[in-house]
Amino acid sequence: MDFVKARVTLLGTAPLSQSHQHGEPFMEGESHDDYDARTWRSKLNVEVVDGKPSVVIPAFGMQTAIVAAAKYQSRKIPGEGSKTWTAKFTSGISVVGPVSLNVDPASVRSIIISANADGRRGGGKRVPRRLPQIPPGWKTTFDVLVLDPIITEEVFRETLEAAGLFIGVGQFRPHNGGTNGRFIIEKLEWQDNRRPVSVKRERLAA
């Protein structure tokens, strides 16, 4: 199948925090606070990249951010009536693999927030919780396959820019009412791998 590959380099303009759900067991007699203090680094999303563990943004998380930006913009497709770009981005792009930040999990520091004990915003007792957080300046390069030919470089760039401003990635991102996970595009390479299609022309009568 022929497609366009967009190689994207993003630069984080806000801290990036993660809250990956993990299954670390409690130690005997361990309190919730002690457990949180011991296991907070397990809230990072980590994959082995080039033989080394690295903090990553899951491919689904990045793709969801781009699709959410298309929905947020609600821009109509020229010549398509009331149709917007949302459906095109939902099924017409694919983020290739986990998005590596090239950050050693052991180097990440934590912050302490006041969180709802039951995990639901606005309800229940509030307790201190530790979350891993990477400061602004984080950077990543990854590939996105653009499968729907109607998505042009200009449309893709504008949607990705909106994702960085209004949607974000990770925990406490703008899309969820937060301020973390914002980014800008540092570089975008548009590699069109589609083959030209020959068009048969009718001979004009003499």
Summary of the structure (lengths in Angstrom):
residues: 206
radius of gyration: 21.3
end to end distance: 40.6
largest distance: 95.7
contacts: 558
relative contact order: 0.27
helix: 27%
strand: 31%
